[in-house]
C-alpha cells in the first residue's frame, strides 16, 4: 500500500518514531507492545479493522486511529498546506522501534537511529 511509505517517511521526517507491529501476534502481545511503547497513533489497513476494534479498549496510549482505506488517511494529508520543513535532529535520535519475538517473556523493544 503506497500510504505506508508516506506514513513511514512522514513520521520519521517530522522527528517521530515508526513502530511496526506484526498483526499475527497473539492479542496479549499486541496489547503489551502498543502499551509498552506508548504508541499514540495507529495507522492500519482496513483488513485489520476487526482486530483494531477488538483491541482498542485495551490500548491505553493510542489517541488516534487512522485507516489507510476508509478516507481518513487522505483527509489527514489533505488538511496540510504543503509547506514543510524537514526535522533537523541529531543523527543518533531514534527513528524506528521494533520488538523482538519475546521467546523468553514479553517482547523487548529495540530502537533504531537515523544514522
N, CA, C and O atoms as a Tinker XYZ file with bonds, in Angstrom:
   460  protein
     1  N      0.854000   -1.173000    0.000000    73     2
     2  CA     0.000000    0.000000    0.000000    64     1     3
     3  C      0.900000    1.235000    0.000000    63     2     4     5
     4  O      1.769000    1.359000    0.863000    81     3
     5  N      0.710000    2.131000   -0.933000    73     3     6
     6  CA     1.591000    3.305000   -1.053000    64     5     7
     7  C      1.514000    4.230000    0.165000    63     6     8     9
     8  O      2.469000    4.950000    0.456000    81     7
     9  N      0.410000    4.214000    0.861000    73     7    10
    10  CA     0.279000    5.073000    2.046000    64     9    11
    11  C      1.280000    4.693000    3.140000    63    10    12    13
    12  O      1.655000    5.529000    3.962000    81    11
    13  N      1.702000    3.444000    3.146000    73    11    14
    14  CA     2.684000    3.022000    4.152000    64    13    15
    15  C      3.975000    3.817000    4.013000    63    14    16    17
    16  O      4.548000    4.254000    5.011000    81    15
    17  N      4.434000    4.005000    2.781000    73    15    18
    18  CA     5.670000    4.766000    2.565000    64    17    19
    19  C      5.505000    6.218000    2.980000    63    18    20    21
    20  O      6.403000    6.796000    3.592000    81    19
    21  N      4.368000    6.810000    2.655000    73    19    22
    22  CA     4.097000    8.192000    3.058000    64    21    23
    23  C      4.119000    8.290000    4.583000    63    22    24    25
    24  O      4.698000    9.222000    5.141000    81    23
    25  N      3.495000    7.335000    5.247000    73    23    26
    26  CA     3.449000    7.341000    6.711000    64    25    27
    27  C      4.841000    7.159000    7.307000    63    26    28    29
    28  O      5.213000    7.862000    8.246000    81    27
    29  N      5.607000    6.221000    6.765000    73    27    30
    30  CA     6.955000    5.966000    7.285000    64    29    31
    31  C      7.835000    7.198000    7.153000    63    30    32    33
    32  O      8.381000    7.692000    8.139000    81    31
    33  N      7.968000    7.690000    5.929000    73    31    34
    34  CA     8.865000    8.826000    5.703000    64    33    35
    35  C      8.337000   10.102000    6.354000    63    34    36    37
    36  O      9.120000   10.917000    6.842000    81    35
    37  N      7.036000   10.278000    6.366000    73    35    38
    38  CA     6.458000   11.457000    7.006000    64    37    39
    39  C      6.703000   11.477000    8.502000    63    38    40    41
    40  O      7.068000   12.509000    9.066000    81    39
    41  N      6.503000   10.341000    9.139000    73    39    42
    42  CA     6.712000   10.253000   10.587000    64    41    43
    43  C      8.175000   10.477000   10.954000    63    42    44    45
    44  O      8.493000   11.260000   11.849000    81    43
    45  N      9.052000    9.780000   10.251000    73    43    46
    46  CA    10.484000    9.928000   10.520000    64    45    47
    47  C     10.943000   11.344000   10.184000    63    46    48    49
    48  O     11.752000   11.925000   10.907000    81    47
    49  N     10.427000   11.896000    9.092000    73    47    50
    50  CA    10.817000   13.231000    8.657000    64    49    51
    51  C     10.404000   14.332000    9.613000    63    50    52    53
    52  O     11.030000   15.391000    9.643000    81    51
    53  N      9.356000   14.099000   10.396000    73    51    54
    54  CA     8.931000   15.123000   11.357000    64    53    55
    55  C      9.528000   14.882000   12.739000    63    54    56    57
    56  O      9.206000   15.589000   13.694000    81    55
    57  N     10.407000   13.872000   12.841000    73    55    58
    58  CA    11.064000   13.608000   14.113000    64    57    59
    59  C     10.379000   12.555000   14.959000    63    58    60    61
    60  O     10.768000   12.332000   16.105000    81    59
    61  N      9.367000   11.906000   14.410000    73    59    62
    62  CA     8.662000   10.857000   15.139000    64    61    63
    63  C      9.370000    9.521000   15.036000    63    62    64    65
    64  O     10.398000    9.392000   14.372000    81    63
    65  N      8.806000    8.539000   15.698000    73    63    66
    66  CA     9.367000    7.192000   15.701000    64    65    67
    67  C      8.330000    6.229000   15.136000    63    66    68    69
    68  O      7.211000    6.140000   15.640000    81    67
    69  N      8.713000    5.512000   14.087000    73    67    70
    70  CA     7.850000    4.496000   13.477000    64    69    71
    71  C      7.938000    3.224000   14.308000    63    70    72    73
    72  O      9.019000    2.825000   14.742000    81    71
    73  N      6.799000    2.600000   14.520000    73    71    74
    74  CA     6.772000    1.337000   15.259000    64    73    75
    75  C      5.821000    0.398000   14.534000    63    74    76    77
    76  O      4.604000    0.579000   14.579000    81    75
    77  N      6.370000   -0.593000   13.875000    73    75    78
    78  CA     5.525000   -1.572000   13.186000    64    77    79
    79  C      5.183000   -2.707000   14.144000    63    78    80    81
    80  O      5.983000   -3.088000   14.998000    81    79
    81  N      3.978000   -3.233000   13.979000    73    79    82
    82  CA     3.510000   -4.334000   14.823000    64    81    83
    83  C      3.046000   -5.465000   13.912000    63    82    84    85
    84  O      2.335000   -5.230000   12.935000    81    83
    85  N      3.442000   -6.670000   14.227000    73    83    86
    86  CA     3.038000   -7.844000   13.463000    64    85    87
    87  C      1.621000   -8.247000   13.876000    63    86    88    89
    88  O      1.421000   -8.692000   15.007000    81    87
    89  N      0.638000   -8.104000   12.991000    73    87    90
    90  CA    -0.745000   -8.414000   13.365000    64    89    91
    91  C     -1.000000   -9.901000   13.602000    63    90    92    93
    92  O     -2.084000  -10.275000   14.049000    81    91
    93  N     -0.021000  -10.749000   13.311000    73    91    94
    94  CA    -0.190000  -12.191000   13.537000    64    93    95
    95  C      0.171000  -12.611000   14.960000    63    94    96    97
    96  O      0.038000  -13.782000   15.317000    81    95
    97  N      0.623000  -11.665000   15.764000    73    95    98
    98  CA     0.924000  -11.983000   17.161000    64    97    99
    99  C     -0.371000  -12.226000   17.930000    63    98   100   101
   100  O     -1.455000  -11.870000   17.467000    81    99
   101  N     -0.250000  -12.828000   19.095000    73    99   102
   102  CA    -1.406000  -13.022000   19.968000    64   101   103
   103  C     -1.897000  -11.664000   20.466000    63   102   104   105
   104  O     -1.117000  -10.721000   20.597000    81   103
   105  N     -3.196000  -11.578000   20.740000    73   103   106
   106  CA    -3.782000  -10.325000   21.226000    64   105   107
   107  C     -3.026000   -9.776000   22.429000    63   106   108   109
   108  O     -2.765000   -8.575000   22.504000    81   107
   109  N     -2.674000  -10.650000   23.370000    73   107   110
   110  CA    -1.983000  -10.212000   24.584000    64   109   111
   111  C     -0.650000   -9.543000   24.250000    63   110   112   113
   112  O     -0.262000   -8.565000   24.888000    81   111
   113  N      0.043000  -10.074000   23.250000    73   111   114
   114  CA     1.314000   -9.487000   22.835000    64   113   115
   115  C      1.096000   -8.139000   22.153000    63   114   116   117
   116  O      1.853000   -7.196000   22.383000    81   115
   117  N      0.076000   -8.045000   21.325000    73   115   118
   118  CA    -0.225000   -6.780000   20.644000    64   117   119
   119  C     -0.599000   -5.693000   21.649000    63   118   120   121
   120  O     -0.202000   -4.537000   21.504000    81   119
   121  N     -1.355000   -6.070000   22.651000    73   119   122
   122  CA    -1.735000   -5.117000   23.701000    64   121   123
   123  C     -0.493000   -4.676000   24.475000    63   122   124   125
   124  O     -0.279000   -3.483000   24.692000    81   123
   125  N      0.313000   -5.637000   24.886000    73   123   126
   126  CA     1.524000   -5.322000   25.642000    64   125   127
   127  C      2.442000   -4.398000   24.849000    63   126   128   129
   128  O      2.892000   -3.376000   25.367000    81   127
   129  N      2.719000   -4.751000   23.603000    73   127   130
   130  CA     3.675000   -3.998000   22.792000    64   129   131
   131  C      3.221000   -2.554000   22.593000    63   130   132   133
   132  O      4.003000   -1.629000   22.815000    81   131
   133  N      1.984000   -2.348000   22.183000    73   131   134
   134  CA     1.497000   -0.981000   21.927000    64   133   135
   135  C      1.484000   -0.152000   23.206000    63   134   136   137
   136  O      1.831000    1.029000   23.182000    81   135
   137  N      1.090000   -0.756000   24.316000    73   135   138
   138  CA     1.067000   -0.024000   25.583000    64   137   139
   139  C      2.475000    0.237000   26.111000    63   138   140   141
   140  O      2.760000    1.330000   26.600000    81   139
   141  N      3.346000   -0.749000   26.016000    73   139   142
   142  CA     4.718000   -0.587000   26.496000    64   141   143
   143  C      5.448000    0.486000   25.698000    63   142   144   145
   144  O      6.211000    1.271000   26.261000    81   143
   145  N      5.217000    0.521000   24.395000    73   143   146
   146  CA     5.860000    1.515000   23.528000    64   145   147
   147  C      5.215000    2.891000   23.660000    63   146   148   149
   148  O      5.751000    3.882000   23.165000    81   147
   149  N      4.073000    2.951000   24.323000    73   147   150
   150  CA     3.302000    4.189000   24.461000    64   149   151
   151  C      2.972000    4.784000   23.095000    63   150   152   153
   152  O      3.087000    5.990000   22.878000    81   151
   153  N      2.556000    3.899000   22.172000    73   151   154
   154  CA     2.146000    4.357000   20.843000    64   153   155
   155  C      0.989000    5.339000   20.978000    63   154   156   157
   156  O      0.084000    5.133000   21.787000    81   155
   157  N      1.021000    6.401000   20.188000    73   155   158
   158  CA    -0.032000    7.417000   20.246000    64   157   159
   159  C     -0.936000    7.414000   19.027000    63   158   160   161
   160  O     -2.090000    7.833000   19.111000    81   159
   161  N     -0.425000    6.944000   17.892000    73   159   162
   162  CA    -1.205000    6.904000   16.653000    64   161   163
   163  C     -1.081000    5.508000   16.065000    63   162   164   165
   164  O      0.006000    4.931000   16.040000    81   163
   165  N     -2.197000    4.967000   15.591000    73   163   166
   166  CA    -2.175000    3.676000   14.911000    64   165   167
   167  C     -2.667000    3.874000   13.485000    63   166   168   169
   168  O     -3.797000    4.307000   13.259000    81   167
   169  N     -1.812000    3.554000   12.536000    73   167   170
   170  CA    -2.152000    3.579000   11.113000    64   169   171
   171  C     -2.299000    2.131000   10.674000    63   170   172   173
   172  O     -1.430000    1.305000   10.955000    81   171
   173  N     -3.393000    1.816000    9.986000    73   171   174
   174  CA    -3.640000    0.408000    9.663000    64   173   175
   175  C     -4.459000    0.274000    8.379000    63   174   176   177
   176  O     -5.128000    1.211000    7.944000    81   175
   177  N     -4.384000   -0.921000    7.787000    73   175   178
   178  CA    -5.191000   -1.254000    6.621000    64   177   179
   179  C     -6.569000   -1.720000    7.077000    63   178   180   181
   180  O     -6.722000   -2.269000    8.168000    81   179
   181  N     -7.559000   -1.496000    6.237000    73   179   182
   182  CA    -8.944000   -1.819000    6.582000    64   181   183
   183  C     -9.143000   -3.302000    6.914000    63   182   184   185
   184  O    -10.014000   -3.649000    7.711000    81   183
   185  N     -8.347000   -4.161000    6.309000    73   183   186
   186  CA    -8.494000   -5.597000    6.583000    64   185   187
   187  C     -8.269000   -5.923000    8.056000    63   186   188   189
   188  O     -8.690000   -6.978000    8.530000    81   187
   189  N     -7.608000   -5.025000    8.780000    73   187   190
   190  CA    -7.344000   -5.243000   10.200000    64   189   191
   191  C     -8.362000   -4.549000   11.107000    63   190   192   193
   192  O     -8.169000   -4.494000   12.321000    81   191
   193  N     -9.441000   -4.021000   10.529000    73   191   194
   194  CA   -10.453000   -3.327000   11.325000    64   193   195
   195  C    -11.015000   -4.203000   12.450000    63   194   196   197
   196  O    -11.150000   -3.721000   13.574000    81   195
   197  N    -11.347000   -5.476000   12.186000    73   195   198
   198  CA   -11.846000   -6.311000   13.291000    64   197   199
   199  C    -10.835000   -6.446000   14.439000    63   198   200   201
   200  O    -11.220000   -6.432000   15.608000    81   199
   201  N     -9.567000   -6.575000   14.112000    73   199   202
   202  CA    -8.518000   -6.660000   15.129000    64   201   203
   203  C     -8.430000   -5.357000   15.919000    63   202   204   205
   204  O     -8.348000   -5.373000   17.147000    81   203
   205  N     -8.445000   -4.237000   15.214000    73   203   206
   206  CA    -8.381000   -2.923000   15.864000    64   205   207
   207  C     -9.586000   -2.734000   16.782000    63   206   208   209
   208  O     -9.435000   -2.293000   17.921000    81   207
   209  N    -10.770000   -3.063000   16.295000    73   207   210
   210  CA   -11.978000   -2.915000   17.112000    64   209   211
   211  C    -11.908000   -3.769000   18.379000    63   210   212   213
   212  O    -12.354000   -3.347000   19.446000    81   211
   213  N    -11.349000   -4.960000   18.252000    73   211   214
   214  CA   -11.257000   -5.870000   19.391000    64   213   215
   215  C    -10.251000   -5.382000   20.441000    63   214   216   217
   216  O    -10.478000   -5.537000   21.641000    81   215
   217  N     -9.142000   -4.794000   19.984000    73   215   218
   218  CA    -8.074000   -4.423000   20.915000    64   217   219
   219  C     -8.123000   -2.966000   21.378000    63   218   220   221
   220  O     -7.474000   -2.596000   22.356000    81   219
   221  N     -8.884000   -2.158000   20.681000    73   219   222
   222  CA    -8.961000   -0.720000   21.000000    64   221   223
   223  C     -9.213000   -0.442000   22.484000    63   222   224   225
   224  O     -8.547000    0.426000   23.048000    81   223
   225  N    -10.138000   -1.135000   23.134000    73   223   226
   226  CA   -10.373000   -0.852000   24.558000    64   225   227
   227  C     -9.169000   -1.140000   25.462000    63   226   228   229
   228  O     -9.102000   -0.641000   26.585000    81   227
   229  N     -8.230000   -1.937000   24.975000    73   227   230
   230  CA    -7.076000   -2.337000   25.789000    64   229   231
   231  C     -5.834000   -1.484000   25.526000    63   230   232   233
   232  O     -4.888000   -1.502000   26.314000    81   231
   233  N     -5.839000   -0.745000   24.430000    73   231   234
   234  CA    -4.691000    0.107000   24.101000    64   233   235
   235  C     -4.877000    1.435000   24.818000    63   234   236   237
   236  O     -5.731000    2.234000   24.434000    81   235
   237  N     -4.097000    1.671000   25.837000    73   235   238
   238  CA    -4.317000    2.826000   26.712000    64   237   239
   239  C     -3.657000    4.114000   26.230000    63   238   240   241
   240  O     -4.080000    5.198000   26.631000    81   239
   241  N     -2.644000    4.029000   25.392000    73   239   242
   242  CA    -1.928000    5.242000   24.986000    64   241   243
   243  C     -2.310000    5.747000   23.593000    63   242   244   245
   244  O     -2.000000    6.889000   23.251000    81   243
   245  N     -2.971000    4.925000   22.791000    73   243   246
   246  CA    -3.293000    5.333000   21.418000    64   245   247
   247  C     -4.410000    6.366000   21.442000    63   246   248   249
   248  O     -5.502000    6.113000   21.951000    81   247
   249  N     -4.114000    7.536000   20.880000    73   247   250
   250  CA    -5.046000    8.660000   20.862000    64   249   251
   251  C     -5.787000    8.784000   19.537000    63   250   252   253
   252  O     -6.888000    9.330000   19.483000    81   251
   253  N     -5.175000    8.273000   18.468000    73   251   254
   254  CA    -5.764000    8.470000   17.139000    64   253   255
   255  C     -5.597000    7.209000   16.307000    63   254   256   257
   256  O     -4.519000    6.615000   16.257000    81   255
   257  N     -6.679000    6.814000   15.658000    73   255   258
   258  CA    -6.690000    5.655000   14.768000    64   257   259
   259  C     -6.942000    6.149000   13.355000    63   258   260   261
   260  O     -7.921000    6.851000   13.102000    81   259
   261  N     -6.055000    5.782000   12.428000    73   259   262
   262  CA    -6.163000    6.229000   11.039000    64   261   263
   263  C     -6.120000    5.003000   10.137000    63   262   264   265
   264  O     -5.120000    4.287000   10.082000    81   263
   265  N     -7.220000    4.777000    9.432000    73   263   266
   266  CA    -7.305000    3.654000    8.500000    64   265   267
   267  C     -6.896000    4.139000    7.113000    63   266   268   269
   268  O     -7.414000    5.142000    6.622000    81   267
   269  N     -5.963000    3.422000    6.483000    73   267   270
   270  CA    -5.489000    3.811000    5.157000    64   269   271
   271  C     -6.594000    3.757000    4.105000    63   270   272   273
   272  O     -6.558000    4.519000    3.138000    81   271
   273  N     -7.565000    2.879000    4.273000    73   271   274
   274  CA    -8.519000    2.594000    3.204000    64   273   275
   275  C     -9.887000    3.254000    3.341000    63   274   276   277
   276  O    -10.708000    3.122000    2.434000    81   275
   277  N    -10.160000    3.944000    4.415000    73   275   278
   278  CA   -11.510000    4.491000    4.586000    64   277   279
   279  C    -11.594000    5.994000    4.342000    63   278   280   281
   280  O    -12.626000    6.606000    4.619000    81   279
   281  N    -10.534000    6.592000    3.833000    73   279   282
   282  CA   -10.526000    8.022000    3.551000    64   281   283
   283  C     -9.939000    8.870000    4.660000    63   282   284   285
   284  O     -9.642000   10.043000    4.434000    81   283
   285  N     -9.758000    8.313000    5.863000    73   283   286
   286  CA    -9.248000    9.130000    6.972000    64   285   287
   287  C     -7.786000    9.519000    6.762000    63   286   288   289
   288  O     -7.369000   10.596000    7.187000    81   287
   289  N     -7.003000    8.655000    6.111000    73   287   290
   290  CA    -5.606000    8.992000    5.839000    64   289   291
   291  C     -5.531000   10.119000    4.818000    63   290   292   293
   292  O     -4.779000   11.076000    5.001000    81   291
   293  N     -6.310000   10.008000    3.742000    73   291   294
   294  CA    -6.325000   11.060000    2.726000    64   293   295
   295  C     -6.793000   12.386000    3.317000    63   294   296   297
   296  O     -6.244000   13.439000    2.995000    81   295
   297  N     -7.799000   12.337000    4.174000    73   295   298
   298  CA    -8.291000   13.562000    4.813000    64   297   299
   299  C     -7.209000   14.182000    5.690000    63   298   300   301
   300  O     -7.074000   15.405000    5.745000    81   299
   301  N     -6.450000   13.349000    6.365000    73   299   302
   302  CA    -5.359000   13.827000    7.215000    64   301   303
   303  C     -4.303000   14.542000    6.381000    63   302   304   305
   304  O     -3.828000   15.610000    6.767000    81   303
   305  N     -3.936000   13.969000    5.251000    73   303   306
   306  CA    -2.926000   14.550000    4.369000    64   305   307
   307  C     -3.439000   15.833000    3.714000    63   306   308   309
   308  O     -2.701000   16.812000    3.608000    81   307
   309  N     -4.685000   15.832000    3.281000    73   307   310
   310  CA    -5.249000   16.989000    2.576000    64   309   311
   311  C     -5.366000   18.221000    3.459000    63   310   312   313
   312  O     -5.397000   19.341000    2.949000    81   311
   313  N     -5.431000   18.039000    4.768000    73   311   314
   314  CA    -5.524000   19.187000    5.683000    64   313   315
   315  C     -4.241000   19.992000    5.731000    63   314   316   317
   316  O     -4.249000   21.155000    6.134000    81   315
   317  N     -3.144000   19.387000    5.325000    73   315   318
   318  CA    -1.850000   20.063000    5.386000    64   317   319
   319  C     -1.689000   21.024000    4.214000    63   318   320   321
   320  O     -2.242000   20.801000    3.137000    81   319
   321  N     -0.932000   22.087000    4.430000    73   319   322
   322  CA    -0.774000   23.122000    3.409000    64   321   323
   323  C      0.369000   22.855000    2.431000    63   322   324   325
   324  O      0.516000   23.586000    1.451000    81   323
   325  N      1.165000   21.841000    2.671000    73   323   326
   326  CA     2.268000   21.521000    1.764000    64   325   327
   327  C      3.565000   22.227000    2.113000    63   326   328   329
   328  O      4.613000   21.901000    1.557000    81   327
   329  N      3.512000   23.190000    3.025000    73   327   330
   330  CA     4.717000   23.891000    3.463000    64   329   331
   331  C      5.351000   23.062000    4.576000    63   330   332   333
   332  O      4.798000   22.961000    5.671000    81   331
   333  N      6.491000   22.478000    4.298000    73   331   334
   334  CA     7.075000   21.533000    5.235000    64   333   335
   335  C      8.562000   21.787000    5.416000    63   334   336   337
   336  O      9.291000   22.019000    4.451000    81   335
   337  N      8.992000   21.740000    6.648000    73   335   338
   338  CA    10.419000   21.834000    6.962000    64   337   339
   339  C     10.849000   20.496000    7.548000    63   338   340   341
   340  O     10.298000   20.045000    8.552000    81   339
   341  N     11.822000   19.873000    6.927000    73   339   342
   342  CA    12.336000   18.585000    7.384000    64   341   343
   343  C     12.916000   18.724000    8.785000    63   342   344   345
   344  O     13.607000   19.700000    9.077000    81   343
   345  N     12.647000   17.769000    9.639000    73   343   346
   346  CA    13.166000   17.770000   11.010000    64   345   347
   347  C     14.688000   17.656000   10.983000    63   346   348   349
   348  O     15.238000   16.740000   10.372000    81   347
   349  N     15.348000   18.572000   11.636000    73   347   350
   350  CA    16.814000   18.561000   11.710000    64   349   351
   351  C     17.230000   18.175000   13.120000    63   350   352   353
   352  O     17.455000   19.040000   13.967000    81   351
   353  N     17.330000   16.889000   13.368000    73   351   354
   354  CA    17.732000   16.420000   14.687000    64   353   355
   355  C     19.050000   15.678000   14.622000    63   354   356   357
   356  O     19.558000   15.397000   13.537000    81   355
   357  N     19.601000   15.362000   15.776000    73   355   358
   358  CA    20.855000   14.602000   15.812000    64   357   359
   359  C     20.693000   13.242000   15.134000    63   358   360   361
   360  O     19.629000   12.626000   15.203000    81   359
   361  N     21.750000   12.785000   14.485000    73   359   362
   362  CA    21.679000   11.511000   13.769000    64   361   363
   363  C     21.481000   10.326000   14.708000    63   362   364   365
   364  O     21.103000    9.243000   14.262000    81   363
   365  N     21.729000   10.515000   15.979000    73   363   366
   366  CA    21.535000    9.440000   16.960000    64   365   367
   367  C     20.112000    9.423000   17.533000    63   366   368   369
   368  O     19.802000    8.574000   18.368000    81   367
   369  N     19.256000   10.334000   17.105000    73   367   370
   370  CA    17.856000   10.314000   17.535000    64   369   371
   371  C     17.186000    9.041000   17.026000    63   370   372   373
   372  O     17.514000    8.564000   15.939000    81   371
   373  N     16.253000    8.487000   17.797000    73   371   374
   374  CA    15.557000    7.283000   17.333000    64   373   375
   375  C     14.614000    7.597000   16.170000    63   374   376   377
   376  O     14.039000    8.684000   16.097000    81   375
   377  N     14.465000    6.637000   15.270000    73   375   378
   378  CA    13.533000    6.806000   14.151000    64   377   379
   379  C     12.613000    5.600000   13.990000    63   378   380   381
   380  O     11.573000    5.702000   13.340000    81   379
   381  N     12.978000    4.469000   14.569000    73   379   382
   382  CA    12.164000    3.268000   14.432000    64   381   383
   383  C     12.280000    2.419000   15.689000    63   382   384   385
   384  O     13.339000    2.336000   16.312000    81   383
   385  N     11.169000    1.794000   16.044000    73   383   386
   386  CA    11.121000    0.907000   17.198000    64   385   387
   387  C     10.593000   -0.444000   16.738000    63   386   388   389
   388  O      9.515000   -0.524000   16.148000    81   387
   389  N     11.340000   -1.493000   17.005000    73   387   390
   390  CA    10.914000   -2.854000   16.667000    64   389   391
   391  C     10.977000   -3.696000   17.934000    63   390   392   393
   392  O     11.840000   -3.495000   18.788000    81   391
   393  N     10.059000   -4.633000   18.039000    73   391   394
   394  CA    10.045000   -5.524000   19.191000    64   393   395
   395  C     10.509000   -6.912000   18.783000    63   394   396   397
   396  O     10.164000   -7.410000   17.711000    81   395
   397  N     11.305000   -7.535000   19.665000    73   395   398
   398  CA    11.801000   -8.883000   19.420000    64   397   399
   399  C     10.654000   -9.880000   19.552000    63   398   400   401
   400  O      9.543000   -9.513000   19.934000    81   399
   401  N     10.925000  -11.111000   19.241000    73   399   402
   402  CA     9.881000  -12.139000   19.277000    64   401   403
   403  C      9.447000  -12.497000   20.689000    63   402   404   405
   404  O      8.366000  -13.057000   20.869000    81   403
   405  N     10.241000  -12.197000   21.673000    73   403   406
   406  CA     9.853000  -12.459000   23.053000    64   405   407
   407  C      9.799000  -13.938000   23.394000    63   406   408   409
   408  O      8.850000  -14.385000   24.039000    81   407
   409  N     10.793000  -14.704000   22.978000    73   407   410
   410  CA    10.784000  -16.145000   23.239000    64   409   411
   411  C     10.915000  -16.473000   24.719000    63   410   412   413
   412  O     10.500000  -17.548000   25.152000    81   411
   413  N     11.484000  -15.565000   25.498000    73   411   414
   414  CA    11.594000  -15.765000   26.948000    64   413   415
   415  C     10.942000  -14.591000   27.660000    63   414   416   417
   416  O     11.634000  -13.719000   28.187000    81   415
   417  N      9.636000  -14.565000   27.678000    73   415   418
   418  CA     8.917000  -13.475000   28.321000    64   417   419
   419  C      8.348000  -12.514000   27.301000    63   418   420   421
   420  O      8.174000  -12.859000   26.132000    81   419
   421  N      8.059000  -11.310000   27.749000    73   419   422
   422  CA     7.487000  -10.298000   26.860000    64   421   423
   423  C      8.503000   -9.845000   25.820000    63   422   424   425
   424  O      9.706000   -9.850000   26.079000    81   423
   425  N      8.017000   -9.450000   24.641000    73   423   426
   426  CA     8.923000   -8.913000   23.620000    64   425   427
   427  C      9.669000   -7.692000   24.152000    63   426   428   429
   428  O      9.155000   -6.958000   24.996000    81   427
   429  N     10.870000   -7.485000   23.657000    73   427   430
   430  CA    11.713000   -6.356000   24.074000    64   429   431
   431  C     11.809000   -5.351000   22.939000    63   430   432   433
   432  O     11.956000   -5.734000   21.778000    81   431
   433  N     11.727000   -4.072000   23.266000    73   431   434
   434  CA    11.826000   -3.016000   22.271000    64   433   435
   435  C     13.265000   -2.706000   21.905000    63   434   436   437
   436  O     14.131000   -2.621000   22.776000    81   435
   437  N     13.516000   -2.539000   20.618000    73   435   438
   438  CA    14.841000   -2.186000   20.114000    64   437   439
   439  C     14.699000   -0.913000   19.287000    63   438   440   441
   440  O     13.930000   -0.879000   18.326000    81   439
   441  N     15.438000    0.135000   19.657000    73   439   442
   442  CA    15.380000    1.409000   18.938000    64   441   443
   443  C     16.446000    1.468000   17.853000    63   442   444   445
   444  O     17.594000    1.079000   18.069000    81   443
   445  N     16.050000    1.958000   16.689000    73   443   446
   446  CA    16.984000    2.209000   15.594000    64   445   447
   447  C     17.142000    3.713000   15.444000    63   446   448   449
   448  O     16.191000    4.469000   15.643000    81   447
   449  N     18.347000    4.142000   15.091000    73   447   450
   450  CA    18.652000    5.565000   14.960000    64   449   451
   451  C     18.650000    5.987000   13.501000    63   450   452   453
   452  O     18.697000    5.151000   12.598000    81   451
   453  N     18.594000    7.297000   13.281000    73   451   454
   454  CA    18.662000    7.831000   11.918000    64   453   455
   455  C     19.969000    7.450000   11.236000    63   454   456   457
   456  O     20.002000    7.224000   10.026000    81   455
   457  N     21.021000    7.379000   11.996000    73   455   458
   458  CA    22.330000    7.063000   11.447000    64   457   459
   459  C     22.316000    5.679000   10.876000    63   458   460
   460  O     23.331000    5.214000   10.359000    81   459
